[in-house]
Amino acid sequence: MVSCNQDFLDQKPTDELSELDVFQDPTLIESYINGVYGSVRHPFVGSNGVMKGEFVDEAHDMWYGFLEFNNSLQTSDDLQGWRYEDWASNYRSIRKCNVFFEKVDQGKFNDVLIDGKTLKDRLTGEAHFLRAFLYTQLVNLYGGVPIIKTTYGLTDDFKIARNTYSDCIKFIVEECDLAAGLLPLDNTGGNYGRATKGAALALKSQVLIYAASELHNNNPKFSGFANPALLGYTSGTAQERWTAAKNATKAVMDLNLYSLYKPEPATGAEATQNFIDLFIADRTTEDIYVKFFIPKEGGTSFWDDNYGNNLALVSGPNGFHLWGQNAPSGNAVDAYEMTDGSKFSWANPAQAALPYENRDPRFYSSVFYEGVKWRPRPPDVAIMDPVGVIQVGTWETWDNATNSMVEVPGLDTRNSPIEGFNGGYMGYYLRKFIDPSVDGQFSGMKVPWRYFRYTEILLNYAEACIELGQDAEARTYINMIRKRAAMPVITESGAALRDRYRQERRIELYMEDKRFYDVRRWVLGPETYIDLTAVDVRYKLNPDNTTATVPTITPKVHQTRKWDDKSYFFPIMRDEMNKNDMLVQNPGY
Amino acid sequence: MKKTNSFSCYLQNNKRRYKLLALKLTLVSFLLFTLQVSASVNSQAKLFDLTLQNVSVKEVFKTIETQSEFQFFYNDELSDVNRLVSVDLKNQKVEEILTQLFDKTRVTYKVLDNNLIVITPTGLMAQNQKVSGTITDGISGEPLPGVNVSLEGTTLGTITDVSGKYTLDVPSTSAVLLFSFVGYNTERVEIAGRTVVDFNLIPDIKNLKEVVVIGYGTSTKATVTGSISTLEGNELQSVPTINVTNSLAGKLPGLVVVNRSGEPGYDGATLQIRGSNTLGDNSPLVVVDGISNRSLSGINSVDIESITILKDASAAIYGAQAANGVILVTTKRGKEGTPKISFSLNQGWSTPTVLPKMADAATYAQMVNEVNLYRNRPAKYSPDEIQKYKDGSDPWGYPNTDWFSETYKTLSKQNNLSFTLSGGTEKLKYFFSAGYKYQDGNYKKSATNYSQADFRSNIDGKISKNIKLNIDLSGRQENRNYPTRSANTIFGSAMKSYPTMPAYWPNGLPGPDIERGENPVVMATSDTGYDKDIRYIMESNIKLDVTIPWVKGLSVTGNASLDKSLQNQKLWETPWTLYSWDRQTYDENNIPVLVAGLRGLPEPRLRQSMADGHRTTLNGLLNYERSFDAVHNFKFLAGVERIKGSSMNFWASRRYYMSTVSQELFAGGDLEKDNNGSSGTSARLNYFGRVNYNYKQKYMAEFVWRYDGSYIFPADSRFGFFPGVSLGWRASEEDFWKENLSAINYFKVRGSWGQTGNDRIEPYQYLSSYGFGHSYIFNQNVENKSLDELRIPNENVTWEVANQTNIGFDALLLNDKLSFSFDYFYNLRTNILWWRNASVPATTGLELPRENIGEVLNKGFEFDLGYSNKTGDFSYNVSVNGAFQKNEIKFWDETPGVPEYQQSTGRPMNANLFYQAIGIFKDQAAVDAYPHWDNARPGDIIFEDVNKDELIDARDQVRSEKTDMPTFTGGLNINLSYKNFYTTILFQGAMGAVQFHYSNSGLFGNYIQEDADGRWTPDNINASKPRAWNFTEEYWMTGYNANNTYWLRSSDYLRLKNLEIGYNVPSTFNSKLGIKALKVYFSGTNLLTFDNLENYDPEMNNFEGYPPLKVFNLGFSLTF
C-alpha cells in the first residue's frame, strides 16, 4: 500500500490539455485559433461599454468624460482611460499566432476541401490575417513597433528594438497577401464569420490607405524627432503609396462578392429605416468581416466578452433603466447635413428653431433626440410615458397652488426620477446599433459588430482616387453612398471634394471606430479636439402660464478640449521602456 | 528519479524495519482506509529497566519520571516515600514496578490519565469527624477526579473519586485542608467548622510535565526544544463566536488572527503564523488529529482538547507544507470513569461592531450642489428643497433615509448547543459529542443565516495487552443561506444609496433603487430568491497501535483516514418589485400613486452546482523509546505517509421559468440552458522521522526531517529534503544555578534551525498546458470552443524554502508564580515562486509561469509573560503576550530603472505605491504655487512633488512601508476567581497595518459623514479635508483603490476581544438534582474597541463587506 512506486505522484491535470495533444488534433487547433479571434480586443465589450467615439469628438460619457484624454494629457504612466487594443494585449495575441505557426505542422490534417480550401490552409490563412490585424492595431497607435514572428522561451533575450513604420506596413501587407492566398472566398455553414479572402484584402486596403495618409509621410510636425522612420515613410512618394492603396482597395471590389445594402431607397424615410436595419441585421450584403454575439446572459455580467452585445444597456437612455453612455455629441449631430445637402447651422434661425427637421436620413437612424418615439418604457416608467418618447428636455410648468414656476425634468435627463445619475449631458442618445426589440436592462443583443463593411471599401477607394486626382471616379462612389442615404449628389472637385469626402466618411461611419484614426492620419487634431457641445432642451413657460409644446433648443459648450501633437501617437508605457532599453519612445512623452 | 528511488527504498533495505512495517501494514490493510499518526504517547505500555541499590522510594519515582512521561504525586509525610529500597527489574511496566514496591505496605497507587500516578496511604488512623465535598475545575466547573486531599500537618489524606467527591475523617473541623492536583495550583482551605467543603481548583498554567502535542507525537513542556505555543481547548469556550478561528485572537503569541468579516458562514479569521513570509500563500498547515489539511473552522470548540502551533523548524517534520507554520488541533478522547454527560447552551445576540455613518439628505443635497458648482453646472437642489430634507416635513417628497439603520438589524440571534458523553473502562474509552449552531444574519428580514450540526465520536479500544485500536469519526452539515446579492453588494449599496430616496415609502412599500434594483433593504431579504449552500464533511480515521513485545520500547502505528466533502448549492434568482413615484401623480385622496417595477432580472432562473472532494491519508510509524542508565533518554520515530486527493464538480443552469411554483431544473425553459464541470487530483508521498535525545532532561537535542514528494512539481524536482535541528538546555538543573540563581526555579534556553518547504502554488507549472476559454461565435449564433495557452512551462519549478532560525528561553520565577518566555526568529524564505513579469517585456507576449525567484526576510520576536497568585478566596492570573514581525523583500523581479523610493525590494511585501497627500489647495493661488495635476483646483488634495521635477506624475508615487497586515499583535489575558465567581478578560490589539477608506460618492452615491464634516468649501478654505467630489472624476479619487495617502488610515486598535463572567453553582445545590457541575455565565466578544476609525472595523479588509460582529451571550453548562 505504501509503496516505493513514485509513479503515484505522476498526476495529470484533468482540466487542462497538453500542448502535444492540442497540436496534433486539427479540431483542437481550430479551437486554438478561435481563442486568437477571442483575444482581439473589441470596440465596446470589455470596455465598460465605452466606445472609441468618446475618445474623439463623436460621443460623450457622463461617468468618465475622458476630459484628460481629450485634452491630450495622456502620459507614459497613464493613458487616461483608454481601454482598447494596446501594446501588451496585442503582443499577447500575436504570440498566440506565432505559437500556431511553430506548431501547426504537427497537426494530423486531411486534404478534404471545404469552401475550396483544406482546413490547414484555412487556419494558416486565418492566423496570418489575425496577426496582420493585431499589428495593424499596434501600428495605428504607436507607429513602427517590434515585429516579432517567433515565440520566446523563458531563457531567451527579451530585448528588441522597434522596426520602422515602413517595415511594419510591408510586413502587414505580406501577411494580408499570404492570408488572401490561403483563405476561401466565402465561408459557409458553421464557418461563416471566419476570416475570408475578402477580409484579408479589406484589411490590406485599410492599412495602405492609413499608411498613405499625411500623418505618415514626412510629416513636418515631427521634424525634430530623431527617429522619423518609426512614425512614417522617409522615402518614396505619396503618389506611389496612394496607388498601392487604390489597387488594394480595387481588389476587394473586384471580388464582386459585396454590394451596398439596399442601395436605392425610394424615400428618405426608407433610407433611414434601411440604415437602422443595416446595423441590426444578422447578415447584410455589405459584411466583409464581423464579430457575432449571442445574448447568452443579461442582467449582471456585463463586462465579460462572452455575454453578448450590451450596447442596448450601456447606451440606452436612463429613463428606460439604461445607462446612457456613448451619448452623441452636439459636434457630431451638427455635422449631419440638411436633406438638400447644405450644412446645418445654429446661426440659421429657421434651422435653430427646428434643428431636427430635414436632416440627412442617417441622422434619424443614428441619434435619439428630444421627442423621437422609440420602444415602450419599462412598466414602472410607462405610467409617466405610455408611448416611449425620448425626453431629454425640461418642462417649465406653472403651479397654481404656490403661484410659482415648477420645472419638470424629462425622464431621460439627469434630473429624471429614473436613475438620473445615468442621464447624459449631451441632450442626445445613441440609436445606431441598438435593436429596439431588446429590453437592454435584462438582455444583451445579438447584433454583430462590423469590423469591415463594403461602404468603407468604397470610401477608401474614393479617398485614394481623390488623392490621385481622379475626382470623377471618386465622386461616382461617394454618390453611390449618398444615393443609398437618399442624399443629393455632390459635384465638387479638388480640395472641396476632399472636404466633402471627409464629411461623408464621418457621417457614414459614425461610431464605427474609424474617426478616431481618420482625424489622426489626416492630421486634424487641432480642428477635432475643440469644445464639445451639447444642447439644452426646454419647454418654456408661455406668458399665459401654459407650457410651450415646441421646445427651445440651445447649443452649449459642455467640455473644453485641447490638442497636443504628441497625441498623434501613443506613448509606450514607462514600465515597458524600463524593461527593454532598446525601445525608443514616441515624441512628446 | 534514481536518487529518489534509492532513498525511498531505504526502509526496504533494512530488513528488520521492513518486517515491522509489513506487519503493521498487513493489519491496516484490512481496514480499507489509509495510514496516519496520532499524538498520544503510550506510556502505560512503556517498559522499564531499573537497577537501583539502597535508594529511597522517592528516588525510584524520580528515575521513572526521567525515563518517561509519568509523574508521581504524593505527600512526603503520609506516603512513606523515604523508605530505602533496592530494585533490579528488567522489562517491566510501571504498574508491575509499583506493585512490587508497595507490596505489603499501607500505601497504594493509582495510574490516572495523562500519565499521572497518585500515591496514597490506605490505612488511616481512627478519625472522629467527617468532611466531604466536591472538587471542581475552576474554569470549566467540571468535577476533578484524583485530587489529593490532605489535612495540613498530618499524614491524613485521600483522593477524589471519578465524580470529584471526597470524604475524609478529620480530628477537628478547625483544621486546614490541602487540595493538590497536577496541573492545578495547590490550595489551602480552612474547614472552619463545615462538614461540606467544596472547592474550585484553578489550573496552573506553567505545568512543566504537561504533554505538548508535536508533529506525529508528543513531548513535555520541560523537554520540548522547538518554538511552540499551546492553548487548552477549554480556553476557547469562553469566546462566544460561531467560528472557532475567531476564538484564537490574542491567545497564542505568534499567531496573527484577523477577523475580516462577520458574515454568517464566511466569518473565519485569517490566520498567519509569524506574519507574512512569502509573496504567495501565507496560510499555515492545519493538522487535525494527525491528518493534514483538514479545516479548523468547522470544528465544535467543545471537541478541542488542545491547539498547538509550531512556529519554527520543529515544523520541518511536515516538510513541504510546513513553511508557514503548522497548527495542530487535537480533539478530546474518553477517560476512564463513569459516563460523564455534559450539556451546554449559549444564547447570543450579535450586532455589527460598527457601521459607517453616512451623510443625511440635506448634507448630501448640499454636496451635490457643490459638485455641480465646481463643474459649472446648475445646482440640483434649491435651498427650499434642502430645507425640506432637513425638516422632514414631507416624507413622500423629501425623505431623509439612514440606509444602514434601515438595512441592518440592531441585534441578531445566535445560539450554540452542545452535548458530550465520555467515559470508559480500561478496555474501551469513548468520547462522543453532538452540537448545533445557528447564526442569523444581521439584516432586517434577513435571508442570511448559517447553521451547523456536527458530531464526533472518538473510540479507544484496547484489543489486547499490546494492541490498541482507535476509531475516530466526525461529521458535520453546514447550511449557508444567503440572498442572491452578495454581502459586499448589500453593504456597498447601503453606502451608495441616496439619503434623499426612501428605503420604504410612508405606506410601507419598498422604495426605488439607484440602479439594477439595488435597494439594500430588499436585497438583504429572500425577495430576490435564495442562495442555498449545503456542505457535508465526513472525516474518519482508524489507528492501530501495536507494542512489539519482543523488542523493548518498540511500537508501530498505522493510520488510515478518509475525509470526504460534498457541496450542494442552489441559486434561485427571481425578479423583485420596487416602487417608484414620479413626484407628480396623486390619487383621489391626494396620496402619491406608486408604480411597481420588476427589477433585477427579467425572469426566474436557477443554477445548481455540486462539488465532491475526497482525500485518503495512509501512514505508518515506527516508534522506539528507551532510556539507558537512567540518564540517557532516546526517542526515535520514522514514518511514511501517502496522501491522495481528488475533487470534481459540475453545475447546470436554466432560465425562463414559466412559474416560480417548481424551483427545480426540470421546470426551467429550454432556451439558454447551460452546464459545466471539471475535476482534479493530487498526490503526495513523504518519509519523515525524528530523533530525540536528552541527558537527565537537562541537555536536549532533537533532529526532525522529512523527505517530501509532491505532484505539483516535475519528476526531477519533485522531492525535497527538509531537516530541522533544535537544542535545549535547562540551565536551572545545573548545580551552579541552583546554588546562585534559585529565585529562577526554571530556566531553559532553546535554539533551532531548519528548512521547510512551501508548495502552495497552482500545480503543473512545468507542463505546457492549454485550457478552454470563452467561446467565440461564428455563423451568427453558434458558440465555438476556444483554447488558450495557459502558461509557458517552467520545467525547473520546485519548492519554496523557508530557512528558519529561532532562539528563545522559558523561565519560571517566584516559585512558578511568574513565567516568561521569549523567542527571536529570523526566517529567510528563498526560492519564492513568483512571476517574472516585472522585468519581462510585454512584447514577449508570455503568460509567465511561477519561477523560484523571490527572497523574503521576516524577522521578529514574541514574548509571553504571566503571573498567577492567590490570596484567600481570590485567585488570579494575568498574562501578556505579544509578537512583532516585519518582513522585507530581499530580492524579486524588480522592473529596471524604477527609482529607489518606488522599489519593492527592501520593503514589506504587498506594499503599494501612493502619491503623498500633503494638504489641500486652499485657493487658486495655492494651486498655482505648487506643481499640480492638470485640472487641479482649489479644494483638491495636494500631491507632493517627490522627485522635484516640477511635475506631478507617476514618478511621484512612493512605495508604502505599511500593508494591510499588522506588524505587532498582542493580547492581555486576565483570569480572576473569587469563591464560585470567575471572570476571564481578554484585551487584544494589533498595530502597524493600514486600510483605506473610500466611498463611491458623488452624483452616484452618498458621502460618509466624516468626509462631509469640515470639508473644503469656498467658505472654508483652510480645511484639512478635500472638497465634495464626484465618483472617480477627481485625480485624487480613483473609486476602488486608494491612490494617495490621504485615504490611508492606520488600523491600529485595542479591543476588549472577550469577556466572560460566570458562577459555578455550589454542589450542595446541584447534588440534590444529580448534577455534578452547573455553571452559568455571561460572555461577549468585541465589546469595546479603541481605534482611530469612525466608520469601519479595524480588522476589515479595506472597509468592504460585512463588518465583524459584537456578540453578547448568556450560557450555562451542566455536567451529570
Interface residues (C-beta under 8 A of the other chain):
Chain A: M1 V2 C4 Q6 F8 L9 D10 Q11 K12 P13 T14 D15 E16 L17 S18 E19 L20 V22 L28 S31 Y32 N34 G35 Y37 G38 S39 W63 Y64 G65 L67 E68 N71 L73 T75 D77 D78 W87 A88 Y91 R92 S93 I94 R95 K96 N98 V99 P146 I148 T151 Y152 G153 L154 D156 F158 K159 I160 G189 G190 N191 Y192 G193 R194 D282 R283 K291 F292 F293 I294 K296 E297 G298 G299 T300 D304 D305 N306 H321 W323 P378 P379 D380 V381 I383 M384 V408 R414 N415 P417 I418 E419 F421 N422 D439 F442 S443 K446 P448 R574 D575 E576 M577 N578 K579 N580 D581
Chain B: M1 T4 N5 S8 C9 Q12 L21 L25 V28 S29 T34 L35 K380 P512 I514 E515 R516 L578 Y579 S580 W581 D582 R583 Q584 T585 V593 V595 A596 G597 L598 G600 L601 P602 L618 N619 G620 V640 E641 R642 K644 E672 D674 S678 S679 G680 T681 S682 A683 R684 L685 G709 S710 Y711 A715 R718 P763 Y764 L767 S768 S769 Y770 G771 F772 G773 H774 S775 Y776 I777 F778 N779 Q780 N781 V782 E783 N784 K785 S786 L787 D788 E789 L790 I792 N794 A838 S839 V840 P841 A842 T843 T844 G845 L846 E847 L848 P849 E851 T895 P896 G897 V898 D934 N935 D953 A954 R955 L1003 F1004 F1031 T1032 E1033
